[in-house]
């Protein structure tokens, strides 16, 4: 049985986090927009798993989506690619010691942030599609 209310609670936070990423993008905080894109996709992945009755832990979108695959939900290769790209932006945008010198904001651009936000959007749409299918059955 799909736990719709739990799913909706988490997917709402995923979408709000994505909206916040857009705000940071607009203001030129590209490193934060990139991190929030990762967070939005992570929350979406946790939303579907929680809807299925699991209590997912960790921050790897890739691992969370693989958990879906282990439960007979096909995750397209492209979606896993987006997850891997986003996962690389969990630590790097936030910590200066993630780079040999300089600060994270020096390593992020508008183009990078836009691309990562697009990846998060695609993951969220994928998750919403899965939820729709689960609720229809």
FENSUL-V632075 format. One record per backbone hydrogen bond with DSSP energy under -0.5 kcal/mol. CO is the residue of the C=O (numbers start at 0). NH is the residue of the N-H. If there is no record, write none. Layout:
CO&NH + CO&NH
//
This chain:
1&3 + 2&6 + 3&7 + 4&8 + 5&9 + 6&10 + 7&11 + 8&12 + 9&13 + 10&14 + 11&15 + 12&16 + 13&17 + 14&18 + 15&19 + 16&20 + 17&21 + 18&22 + 19&23 + 20&24 + 21&25 + 22&26 + 23&27 + 23&28 + 24&27 + 27&29 + 28&32 + 29&33 + 30&34 + 31&35 + 32&36 + 33&37 + 34&38 + 35&39 + 36&40 + 37&41 + 38&42 + 39&43 + 40&44 + 41&45 + 42&46 + 43&47 + 44&48 + 45&49 + 46&50 + 47&51 + 48&53 + 49&52 + 50&2 + 58&60 + 59&63 + 60&64 + 61&65 + 62&66 + 63&67 + 64&68 + 65&69 + 66&70 + 67&70 + 67&72 + 68&71 + 71&73 + 73&75 + 75&79 + 76&80 + 77&81 + 78&82 + 79&83 + 80&84 + 81&85 + 82&86 + 83&87 + 85&88 + 86&89 + 87&91 + 90&93 + 90&94 + 93&95 + 94&97 + 95&98 + 102&105 + 103&106 + 104&107 + 108&112 + 109&113 + 110&114 + 111&115 + 112&116 + 113&117 + 114&118 + 115&119 + 116&120 + 117&121 + 118&122 + 119&123 + 120&124 + 121&125 + 122&126 + 123&127 + 124&128 + 125&129 + 126&130 + 127&131 + 128&132 + 129&133 + 130&134 + 131&135 + 132&136
//
